[in-house]
Structures are given as C-alpha cells and as structure tokens.
Amino acid sequence: MEKVRTYGLLHLCIMVFSFTGVFAKAAANAYNAGGFTNPRLYLFVFLMLAVCVVYALAWQIVIKNISLHVAYANRSVYLIWGQIWAVMIYSEHLTMKNIIGLLVVLAGVVVVTLNTNYDEENGREAA
C-alpha cells in the first residue's frame, strides 16, 4: 500500500509540473495579445514559477521514498499530461504520431518500473 501511495504522489507531482506548459502557452498568448503591458502575462509567468517551486519541493519529498532511476523514468509521463492538457484546454488535436510516441513513452516507464520492482522483490540491486 505504501508503494501505491508513493507512486500516486510521484504522478501527482508530475501532473502538477505539467501545468508549466499550460501557463507558458497562456503567457505567450497574453504577450501576443498585449505585449509586456498585459498584466495577464505577469500572472501566468508567476503561476509558472509557483508551479516550479511546488514541484521542486514535492519532488524532494517523493524521491526519498523511491529509486531515483524509477522516479526519472516516470517523469517522462509529463509528456502524456502535456498532451492531455493541450487537448482539453487548448482544443489541439492528437495525430497518430503523437499517440504512438506517447505509447512508447508509457511502455518505457512500465518496463523500468516493473524491472525495478522485480529486482527489489528478488533482493537484487536494480541496474
């Protein structure tokens, strides 16, 4: 149960970090709409930085309880969250290449995670 909680926190942390892309695009749109005089630009830049601070603190907590190489492999799930936000918030469309790429990323995360769990259960140090 502890492992499920740790992985849940890891993925929540990654999901929160994925909002940097959302705020970056919103900041770019605000800049395009009004340049440096647009107050929304500064709001979105602030939100981007705030998300990075929250992510950095949460990341330090999470990696105390999980193998570092597993945490970094799982970090690539950021790409999946980014695509989800692009579709849901900005109504962008996924191409078949996007979907295949996301499946490859997901397969890599699963392989690294399962291999590490197998090594830990059998008393071997993960490579």
Buried (B, 14 or more C-beta within 10 A) or exposed (E): EEEEEBBEBBBEBBBBBBBBBBBBBBBEBBBEEEEEEBEBBEBBBEBBEEBBEBBEEBBEEBBEBBBEBBBEBBBBBBBBBBBBBBEEEEEEEEEEEBEEBBEEBBEEBEEBBEBBBEBBEEEEEEE
